[in-house]
Amino acid sequence: MNNKICFIGGGNMASSLIGGLINNAYPSELISVTDPDKDKLDQLAQQFSINITTDNQTAVKHADVIVLAVKPQILADVCNSIKDALQGKSALIISIAAGIRSTDIDRWLGNNNAIVRCMPNTPSLIQAGATGLYANPKTSAVQKKVAEQILAAAGITLWVEDELLLDAVTAVSGSGPAYFFLFMEAMQRAGTQLGLDEQTAGLLAKQTALGAARMALEGDDDPATLRAKVTSKGGTTAAAIASFEANHFEQIIQQALSAARDRAIELADELGRQ
Ligand SMILES: NC(=O)c1ccc[n+]([C@@H]2O[C@H](COP(=O)([O-])OP(=O)(O)OC[C@H]3O[C@@H](n4cnc5c(N)ncnc54)[C@H](OP(=O)(O)O)[C@@H]3O)[C@@H](O)[C@H]2O)c1
């Protein structure tokens, strides 16, 4: 609770994390944010009473923890611009930029930093996120706790020991919200084809997704048990599941997640080449 945290980039994710920290009673005077957009900064200062500046170097000099919250495409330039200001400090660097490896960030910053690389997802914007975290070997146990505290402001956090597994996290939870949106869209369209009006079908699909997720998260039963409990032999759910299985549902999901994982690796290669 006494680390000076500086967010580089005051966009959607930074606002969400800052909002979560403030809600958890983190002292606002210890939080600063930088962004080229003065109007955006003024809005953040008004909303959260935090420190604002357009000057990345100065902000970094005064911080114990630096959260890199800019788009992946400009991260190399941002790292180069703050490299000198980090000299002689032992700041913790937290990157939430999708797909950029800690080794590339470390190289851009001068090769001597404690770095926690995170893969959050979009529901983090409503504090219902799932974030995978990886700490490089220079990160201490205390710094890991600090990173966890910051990301936990936006949802649940899970550590991976091998950075390669963040590509699997990307395939499951990073890209995952879109899979569920796709499922909801498809259910809405199918419901409409069965005669429901669009709004009714959509609301039924969304509320059913929420209810199923809450039962899976909050109860003692795992999803397979929950499914077995609602699938009576010869019943309606059994008919639907048999149809999914006949169309190789499991295989479709496995192939989709492999495609996402493979693309994450390709993107990291491309972005890290700078
Ligand atoms: N949103 C998500 O759901 C999500 C999920 C997983 C990971 N992420 C990762 O989180 C990071 C931030 O995403 P976001 O959605 O918050 O993006 P965003 O809303 O575009 O925020 C990035 C902010 O950085 C500012 N910026 C640009 N250049 C800068 C510089 N040199 N110094 C300081 N700030 C600068 C941008 O200003 P301008 O707009 O004026 O350029 C913008 O306000 C990304 O790397 C993304 O991969 C996001």
The ligand as a Gaussian input file, in Angstrom:
#p B3LYP/6-31G(d) Opt

LIG

0 1
 N       -8.718000      -3.553000     -23.342000
 C       -8.607000      -4.845000     -23.072000
 O       -9.592000      -5.546000     -22.874000
 C       -7.248000      -5.508000     -22.992000
 C       -7.175000      -6.881000     -22.715000
 C       -5.911000      -7.478000     -22.619000
 C       -4.770000      -6.716000     -22.783000
 N       -4.884000      -5.381000     -23.073000
 C       -3.652000      -4.623000     -23.286000
 O       -3.655000      -3.468000     -22.482000
 C       -2.943000      -2.424000     -23.153000
 C       -3.776000      -1.174000     -23.103000
 O       -5.018000      -1.434000     -23.757000
 P       -6.205000      -0.385000     -23.697000
 O       -7.408000      -1.083000     -24.195000
 O       -6.230000       0.277000     -22.357000
 O       -5.682000       0.656000     -24.822000
 P       -6.001000       2.212000     -24.950000
 O       -7.354000       2.495000     -24.388000
 O       -5.700000       2.592000     -26.354000
 O       -4.918000       2.883000     -23.980000
 C       -3.598000       3.149000     -24.316000
 C       -3.332000       4.616000     -23.967000
 O       -1.938000       4.897000     -24.129000
 C       -1.828000       6.203000     -24.666000
 N       -0.518000       6.433000     -25.244000
 C       -0.146000       6.406000     -26.556000
 N        1.171000       6.703000     -26.672000
 C        1.634000       6.919000     -25.407000
 C        2.900000       7.275000     -24.867000
 N        3.977000       7.439000     -25.665000
 N        3.028000       7.448000     -23.538000
 C        1.964000       7.271000     -22.726000
 N        0.728000       6.934000     -23.181000
 C        0.567000       6.761000     -24.503000
 C       -2.950000       6.226000     -25.678000
 O       -3.217000       7.537000     -26.088000
 P       -3.854000       7.768000     -27.572000
 O       -5.181000       7.105000     -27.552000
 O       -3.899000       9.252000     -27.671000
 O       -2.879000       7.116000     -28.524000
 C       -4.084000       5.604000     -24.863000
 O       -4.734000       6.562000     -24.062000
 C       -2.679000      -2.900000     -24.574000
 O       -1.324000      -3.219000     -24.724000
 C       -3.533000      -4.132000     -24.722000
 O       -2.878000      -5.122000     -25.485000
 C       -6.085000      -4.765000     -23.176000

